[in-house]
Amino acid sequence: MLARGPRDIVEPTVACVLVHTEVEGDEPTDHARAVLGEGRRIASSLGASLHAVAVIRPDQEVPAGHRLIESLGRAGADRVLLVAADRPTPTLWSTIGPALVTACEQVQPSLVLLAANAGGRDIAPRLAANLGGAYFAEPAVEAGPRGEVVLSRTVYGGDLWRRVSLDELDVVAVATLDDRRAPARGEDDAEVVQLEGSVPPDARVEVLGASDDEGAALEQARVIVVAGAGTTSETLPLVVALAKALGAELGGTRTLCQRGLLPPGREIGVGGRHVAPHLYVVCGASGSVAHLGAVSPDAEIVAIDRDPGAAIFKSARWGLVGKIEDLVPGLIEALA
Amino acid sequence: MTVAILLRRALARPGQSDEHEVLGPCERGALVAGLRLAAAFGTDAVAIAAGPARREDRVLAMALRAGANRAVRLGADGIDDLDYLGLAEALAATVRSIAADLVTCGDRSIDERTGAIGPALAELLGYAHVTGVASVAVDGPRILCERFGDGRRDKLAVKRPAVLCARPPRANEPERETNDASVASAATAGAATRHRARTPTQAIDTLDPDEVGLDMRRLAPRKNTAGRLRPVRGGKTASIVASPAELVARLRAEALLER
């Protein structure tokens, strides 16, 4: 367990935003920079300080002036909190969750932000429960009419918003954020606080190994073309060619993958991959909640379907009505 | 030892059942995984749902037909208004009441898509948890899980007590590899519809909050932390474009094309 010495005492602040910062090498990940950027803007709005917490190896030396500290300062952090964990990877609750609890106990944040990736989704709700806090998965962050910070997200297939204003909460809020946020530009003089000791992992969960995940590029893709149930083995090559012409990743709905036309790792849906592209081109899919529930509400959707009454057109920004074999060749030609 | 399988009726709107989906895809994964683990450990599987009978009994009856030994419904007024932690507290009390040391639940519901109940439940119970579980197998006392995330497949071994948050059986993967083929088929909305007339609702135990040691008044503040629901104004409809060339021109005008 952690042995806390006098140098570990962090002065309480009026309000504090804490951002879990994933690190690769000596640099925060791009996603971490994006979340820090949003954290910086929120902290400034609240008049709060921004703490970046990085979980490091027990043998890792990160003194003041270290490249990581300078990077986190430039990314907007006022203070960097370093917590050592015996097994800091992969990023899961069982590996670093207790270290983040320790960090929260130290700084008593009013808002905790994590990356909305598989690790963040594993950690954030349990951290929220540990803190007795409110939890918001991948909300949009906006300013309310009084200048207050509002977190909102669409639910129930996009029919409803769930919104909360941070100033209405009397508990800590924990949220995961996607990476579509501008990084901040801060100074490189962030204060460093390193806790002594090292936090052990949850011994009940043992990491046996990892292998590549086919189709994982879909989760980072900016442009995705998805083939739905209306795509056949005859028209699939056209959809593949469209993806190539757009420089896009190719995905499929559950129905299409179950028919064996695309591998399971390419399935997009609530039960498959969750994606956050800028542009999402849907070929022959109805637009069910099970499918679009896994697509970021910020994605601009283009729908191609023969049925003008298809539900997908209610979610899309632009639509082309007609058969895939009639429309996609023209689309590829126009893109050339 | 008991395996608890947490189920929940898919909702189209708050409090309103989805006409097309009885169980969301992840809850189907939880049902299949829970029954598979109960069979492998040679123990009972108890399906649990929270909410009114008119909504949740259909889900529990499906679980009984699929092979669950028992079904329990926590009936508590106002449970739908609680946030993730309030609901997790109610479910934790129910899990404790049946002394389950292994819990399966959906990784993410189809309606709220929050993915918070499993990890929060594990925190309240003091159990280990794994999210994004794509497959399970038993290796002695351990449960081997395959988990997808951030560009890799993690292989994990978990010791009980634990909460496993299941994704659906992946497309093209052998959903029917379970010993009981009826599990896979019954864990679909269609099966529930076809066999609805034979639903043994009498076999569903209804528990009051008092019976599981739950004080709903203590959970009341968790209604304030869920956030407010508001309708999305002006439901959008796609702008239908006349030709592929016009579509490409619009995408270029919005700088949405990368090449």
Interface residues (C-beta under 8 A of the other chain):
Chain A: P90 T91 L92 W93 S94 N117 A118 G119 R121 D122 I123 P125 R126 A128 A129 N130 G132 G133 A134 Y135 F136 A137 L151 S152 T154 V155 Y156 G157 G158 D159 L160 W161 R162 R163 V164 E168 L169 V171 D202 R204 V205 E206 V207 L208 G209 A210 S211 D212 D213 A216 A217 E219 Q220 R222 V223 L246 G247 R254 C257 Q258 G260 P263 P264 E267 G269 V270 G271 G272 H278 L279 V289 A290 G293 E300 I301 V302 A303 P308 I312 F313 K314 S315 A316 R317 W318 G319 L320 V321 L327 V328 G330 L331 E333 A334 L335
Chain B: L11 A12 R13 P14 E21 G24 P25 C26 G29 D83 Y84 L85 A88 R108 I110 D111 E112 R113 T114 G115 A116 I117 G118 P119 A120 A122 E123 L124 A128 H129 V130 T131 G132 R142 L144 R147 F148 G149 D150 G151 R152 R153 D154 K155 L156 A157 V158 K159 A162 R167 P168 R170 A171 N172 E173 N224 T225 A226 G227 R228 L229 R230 P231 V232 G235 K236 T237 A238 S239 I240 V241 S243 P244 A245 L247 V248 A249 R250 L251 E254 L256 L257 E258 R259
